[in-house]
Amino acid sequence: MEEAISLSALKALIEKKIKKKTLIKVMWNDVEKITLFITPNMKINSFIFDDKEGYLFYDQEGNPVSYEIPCILSESDVVNGKAMLEGRLRIKNQPLSKEEIQFLKEYHLQ
């Protein structure tokens, strides 16, 4: 069985790692739904998935977003409202370290 952690535990880890307050934003288009962990000043209005470049995000005016999004979870990464630890879970485009996984497990037990 794959291990899953709450989105609030993942949010706490992201805030600890980037040293900024984060928000959880759920977005969807005609194809899929994604969950973003963003800082309050990030203005993201839409997205598409490109096979070569991955997710591309756009602001309210339709301009491409150039800043890095701390964490992006696709539909397959979130099951029953929890983030799956297995797979493509990344923070700031880096895979989770053993210490970060341990933090999530301990946070989950609180």
Secondary structure as UniProt FT lines:
FT   STRAND          4..6
FT   HELIX           7..18
FT   STRAND          23..28
FT   STRAND          33..38
FT   TURN            40..41
FT   STRAND          46..50
FT   TURN            51..53
FT   STRAND          54..58
FT   TURN            60..61
FT   STRAND          71..73
FT   HELIX           75..77
FT   STRAND          78..79
FT   TURN            80..81
FT   STRAND          82..84
FT   STRAND          90..91
FT   TURN            92..93
FT   STRAND          94..95
FT   HELIX           98..109
//
